[in-house]
Amino acid sequence: MSNGTRSPQEIENDIVRSRNRLAATVDELAYRVKPKTIVARQAESARETLNKAVKNEHGEPRLEVIAPAAIVVVGLTAVAIARRARG
C-alpha cells in the first residue's frame, strides 16, 4: 500500500462515501427547489425587509415611516366613506 495502490475495500469505502455525499446533495437541492420552500424563504425575506423598514435597531417602531403610511390609510378610508355616502 505504500506504493499508492488501494485495496478493493478502500475503493469500495470511497465509493460509498461519495454516494452518500451525492445523495445528501441531491436531497438538499430537491428541498431548495420545492415551491413551498421557495415561498417560505421569500415570505421570510419579505418579513425581514418590512421589519427593517418599520423598526429601528432596538425593535421600536420608526414613526417617520409609520406616520405617513397611517395618514395615507386614513385618507383613503375617508375618500371611500365619502364616495359611499354620495351614493
C-alpha positions in Angstrom: 0.0 0.0 0.0 3.0 2.3 0.4 3.3 2.5 -3.4 0.0 4.3 -3.7 -2.3 1.5 -4.6 -5.5 0.9 -2.8 -7.3 -2.2 -1.8 -10.7 -3.1 -3.2 -12.2 -2.4 0.2 -10.7 1.1 0.3 -12.0 1.8 -3.1 -15.5 0.5 -2.2 -15.5 2.6 1.0 -14.6 5.7 -1.0 -17.5 4.9 -3.4 -19.9 4.5 -0.6 -18.8 7.8 1.0 -19.1 9.6 -2.4 -22.5 8.1 -3.0 -23.7 9.2 0.4 -22.5 12.8 -0.2 -24.1 12.9 -3.6 -27.4 11.6 -2.1 -27.3 14.3 0.5 -26.6 17.0 -2.1 -29.4 15.8 -4.3 -31.8 15.8 -1.3 -30.8 19.3 -0.4 -31.3 20.5 -3.9 -34.7 18.9 -4.1 -35.7 20.6 -0.9 -34.5 24.0 -2.1 -36.4 23.9 -5.3 -39.7 22.8 -3.8 -42.3 25.6 -4.4 -43.4 25.6 -0.7 -39.8 26.0 0.4 -39.2 28.9 -2.1 -42.4 30.6 -1.0 -41.4 30.2 2.7 -38.0 31.6 2.0 -39.4 34.6 0.1 -42.0 35.2 2.8 -39.4 35.3 5.5 -37.2 37.6 3.4 -40.2 40.0 2.9 -40.9 39.9 6.7 -37.3 40.8 7.5 -37.3 43.6 4.9 -40.6 45.0 6.3 -39.3 44.8 9.9 -36.1 46.6 8.9 -38.1 49.3 7.2 -40.6 50.0 10.0 -38.5 49.3 13.1 -35.2 50.8 14.3 -32.2 48.8 15.6 -33.9 48.4 19.0 -37.0 46.9 17.6 -39.1 50.1 18.2 -41.4 51.4 15.5 -40.0 54.1 13.3 -42.6 56.9 13.4 -41.1 58.7 10.4 -42.1 55.7 8.3 -45.3 54.6 10.0 -46.9 58.0 10.4 -47.1 58.8 6.6 -48.4 55.3 5.9 -51.1 55.8 8.6 -52.1 59.2 7.1 -52.4 57.6 3.7 -54.6 54.8 5.1 -56.8 57.3 6.9 -57.1 59.5 3.8 -58.1 56.5 1.6 -60.6 55.4 4.2 -62.1 58.9 4.3 -62.4 59.0 0.5 -64.1 55.6 0.4 -66.6 56.7 3.1 -67.3 60.0 1.2 -67.9 58.1 -2.1 -70.2 55.6 -0.4 -72.1 58.5 1.3 -72.7 60.2 -2.1 -74.2 57.0 -3.4 
